[in-house]
Amino acid sequence: MKKISLICILIILVTFKEINSQYVVDKINGIDTGDCTSQPCKTIGRAVSLAVDGSDITIYATGIYSDDGDCGLVVNQTTLMIQGNDGQNFPVVDCKSKATWLSTTAYNTKLEVMKMVVQNAVLDIDAVTSEAAGAFITTNNSNVHLSQCSFLNGDVVGANGSENSSFTSGIYIENSLEISLVEVDFINNGKSKNIHNSAGAGILRYSGQSISGAIFAIRYCNVENNSGDTGGFYVDALYSIPNFNLEIIKTQFVNNSGVLYGGMFFSQNNGDVNVSHVLEGNLFENNSGVNVGGFAFAESDVSTNMTAGLTDNKFVSNSGRNQAGGLSYFSGKIDGCNMTLTRNNFTANQGRTGGVGMRVYLPDKEKANQLGMNLNFWIENNGENGGGLLIKAPFQVVSLSNMFQENTAVQGGAICLQDSVSFEDFSSQFWLNNAELGASILDVSGGYTSLQLSYLFVSDNYYPNVFFINSSTVTFGSLSATCPNGSNFLPDFSSSRLTYQCEPCAAGTFSTVRGTMLNNVTCFECPQRAACFGGSDVYIEFGFWAQSLQNGDIDIYECPVDYCLPGNLNTLQLPKQGECTNNRTGLICTECAAGFTETLLPNSNCAAVSECKNQVWQYVLLLLPKVFLLVWAFMYVPHASTPHFHIVVHFVQVLSLVLPAPGPRADDFFWSVVWSVIQLFDLQTALPIFRNFGACPAASMTGLKKIFMQFVGPLVFFGTLLPLYIFAFIRKCAQTAESDEISGEESSDSQVPQRSRRKKVPDEIELSSEDNISDKDSDLQEHNGSPSKIGTVKKIKTPDFDGDLVSIQWHSAQADLLPDSQQSAPDNAPQNAIGEDPLNPLSNDQDPSEISETFLDRDDIRNLGLDQLDISDSSELYDAAEKRGKTSAVILPANLTLIKRLNLAFWTVFLLAYFVLVKTSFDLVSCISINVDNNYELRLYRDASVKCYSAWQIVFFVILGILLFVPFILLISLTRSSRPKVNGTTVLSLLYEPFLPSHYYYAPLSLFVRFCLVAVAVLITNSAVRTFVISLFCVLFLSFNLLTRPFVSSYANWLNTATLSVLCLAAGLGMIHASWQFSGLMPYLGPIKNYGYGLDYSILSLCSALFLYFLFRYVRLFARHRHCFGCK
């Protein structure tokens, strides 16, 4: 008895050891002479040959296993696991064409393969006589579990395979009760797809005796780029399998192609009973096959009680020429079918039956066969019969809340019903479906169909007979059937047929509303600035924006420049209403789309919010240097009162109004230069030439904020002067206190000579014929006695020409002291303001007590011998004048105080900022009446999301009123003041110094003209009228300049004429653009393209040449006055 017990214990121990045996393979460190347990084997085959039932073969070393001992493996064990290590890279088996990597011979084998990669498996069908696979095959009722494996780049080659055999370069599993594939990849297998009876990824088949409860499960797998007769998987049940279950869960079938089927084919035969298959969360995309592209089911014999559930699957861009693109259930006989489709998406599939094709023939028409469809989408599918869905079977169909959109077919754009169908639909929607017959639902069952349609919404379906139902029983409940926009609803209800047609508006008319069962549309005449081709097709000319009204009419508005889609030369490609450009949206395109923001550039582009990060410092970096440079220039360089200042400012600021907007040329170098200069003279910061540097300081800038940002430049400039004013005031107070203290000391100390203090050089020195200045190194001597005063000669440095401008004030009481030889002017000397000889300014009727003033240009200075004089040496000028027979004097450069300089800087900045203040204020009060929610409201033209007129706009109405009267105030101050001294020391001299005394009004007039031009540009929204009025203003102002020649210098008059001529040409260019726009042409497309670009670049070349000239002149100016860095 004890012996028997010991034997039993020994048997148990041996069995336990065998069951728990673990074999190790290590390609690098293993040897094939050991037992693979204490010492690793080198090849997988060695471990398989030694393993006993229940063994676990673990392959530890990564790398490629391609030796003879690693391929052609035969598993005889009934239970075996082969797994790769748990490292990051799994072992790779590469047998090429040597042999199938792994096969089984034992019956009822339980085989598990994990964490392995099998690649380049090639099956030569000429070398086999029956079913075969390149990577893995089992045919003996095995339970197979594959997980975390990959089968890559396999192929089937040869030409003499058996017609009755099946081949695959992937896996072949036959007669298995349980097949489980989890996280397995099948990629690039079966490249020779012309092999008959082949499948790219694998074949799963049952062909043995009738068994019950088989389960095939494919979960989380990836089947991609495979090809064969069936590109992906071929699943086949050749014999009856009671209670068969097929599960495909969250698996991807992508880019597979088959001679017959693309993604997967599932076939049942020989009377299966209680068959169930479930597809959940799968993706079938871009698969193609002659029959079916995505998933196909076929039954060749009578099957009883089949249940199919499809949930949350996506069928996208699959194609099948003969049957269906996305999904097909094709069967000869099914007795008792219950199918449900829930939350599936069928998009862009193509095939004979489009998205889903169901063709089921039943021997017993009374048998209950049900199809439930809930919350599915059929979008943009295309087929001959049933663009979205074909039902050809005696089904009881219950459809709930499905969407059919933009499906097309010859018959039945959305749904085609054939055979005896009971179709009940609740709350489904049909949008934009097209068909020659039955755009939404087509019934050709011959009167056997029963339809019950409730809460159905049908809209925008094209072609006649949106419904074509030939049925003996039709029930409608709360049907909402509508025609496309711009079409009338024409119903035809009868006892045997339901049809309705949609009649579109004729060409030349339009309507933006749709016809319905309860309401027909009114077709409106096509408005100006639009083209109408019938129906709702209304195309708006570029630069305009349209808004639909409730009654079907439209309002058309001209957009701010470049805000609306520019259109195209081809009328058929003009923009439709409401379309915007440059990432814009909203009313008249004045808002930026989500994720975009306004910029400070002169163009209309909205920048992505992501591009506006960290640009605040860029904005400040550009702003501050310009502030200090401008303040220094205005305080220490006496250029503001020269003709150049007036000419340049007027030219550049008006140029921004008359030039056409850059549009598609915004990134062009020429345009970047021109708009950068314009931004500079508008006191703005963003410069297009620096690739939009600093153009987006805020990531949430709206149109209104963009307008307000135009004030930042002027406010910062004025704000910079404020602390300088405070400093100057404090300094003046300190100097006054110091002067008083010194004066007290001098009065108390009689021993100190009064002339010991250095006398300040006066601004203006008057000399008589008795005076004599000979000491160049000493201060100017004081006058002795009461000499008779002859006059004053003043010499001023200017950048107007190479010489200097000389102003002589003659005292007529002493004019007789002039020699007779000097009573006549040189031949080339200009006449003075009252038409007299410049060297003899007295006229016969002039009051001798008055002072006459003569201005000499370069030639006069040369003739008088004053052109080589140093302005700092008064005696040299005195001696030269005395040799001419008259006594003269010179005024030195004005020794201005800091406060006087700040006053000049303040008013010069104001003259520069006048234009931007006017333009911005106009933008903030310019409104447009627009329809908002069927009510007309006044909205800001530059930002239609802002209502007019709000309390804050009162401030800008007041500012506009003040700015309007500024030119008149300046003119009045001129007439009420004495003639301003022409010495650059007064604020009024900024305006009047460059002009002849009789034309001092020219500077205020220039300001007023700019005010009027801005008003025209902002308030007149019609581009044709706007450009015409601006051109007229430019021509009139040019003519006025030619007639009056207001500047003292003839050279300045010539330069002013040149700049005004360029402005007239630019304004004419804008008028040409507007005329092209009025005729519906695009200036930069089609036959006028070269003309458009030629005109643009001609004007830009002239503008650029002027800019370069101005730059050259001012570089000379700054060089000449470089000593002013140290001025006090």
Secondary structure, 3 states (H helix, E strand, C coil): CHHHHHHHHHHHHHHHHHHCCEEEECCCCCCCCCCCCCCCECCHHHHHHHCCCCEEEEECCCCEECCHHHCCEEECCCEEEEEECCCCCCCEEECCCCCCCEEECCCCCEEEEECCEEECCEEEHHHCCCCEECCEEECCCCEEEEECCEEECCEEECCCCCCCCCEECCEEEECCCEEEEECCEEECCCCCCCCCCEECCEEEEECCCCCCCCEEEEECCEEECCEEEECCEEEEECCCCCCCEEEEECCEEECCEEEEECCEEEEECCCCECCEEEEECCEEECCEECCECCEEEEECCCEEEEEEEEECCEEECCEECCCECCEEEEECCEEEEEEEEECCEEECCEECCCCEEEEECCCCCCCCCEEEEECCEEECCEEEECCCEEEECCCEEEEECCEEECCEEEECCCEEEECCCEEEEECCEEECCEEEECCCEEEEEEEEEEEEEECCEEECCECCCCEEEEEEEEEEECCEEEEEECEEEEEEECCCEEEEEEEECCCCEECCCEEECCCCCCCEECCCCEEECCCCCEEECCCEEEEECCCCCEEEEECCCCCECCCCCCHHHCCECCCECCCEECHHHCEECCCEECCCCCCCCCEEHHHHCCCHHHHHHHHHHHHHHHHHHHHHCCCCCCHHHHHHHHHHHHHHHHCCCCHHHCCCHHHHHHHHHHHHHCCCCCEHHHCCECCCCCCCCCHHHHHHHHHHHHHHHHHHHHHHHHHHHHHHHHHHHHHHHHHHHHHHCCCCCHHHCCCCCCCCCCEECCCCCCCCCCCCCCCCCCCCEEEEEEEECCCCCCCCEEEEEEEHHHHHHCCHHHCCCCCCCCCCCCCCECCECCCCCCCCCCEEEEEECHHHHHHHCCCCCCCCCHHHHHHHHHHCCCCCCEECCCCCCHHHHHHHHHHHHHHHHHHHHHHHHHHHHCEEEEEECCEEEEEECCEEEEECCCCCHHHHHHHHHHHHHHHHHHHHHHHHCCCCCCCCCCCHHHHHCCECHHHCCHHHHHHHHHHHHHHHHHHCCCHHHHHHHHHHHHHHHHHHHHHHCCECCHHHHHHHHHHHHHHHHHHHHHHHHHHHHHCCCCCCCHHHHHHHHHHHHHHHHHHHHHHHHHHHHHHHHHHHCHHHHHCC
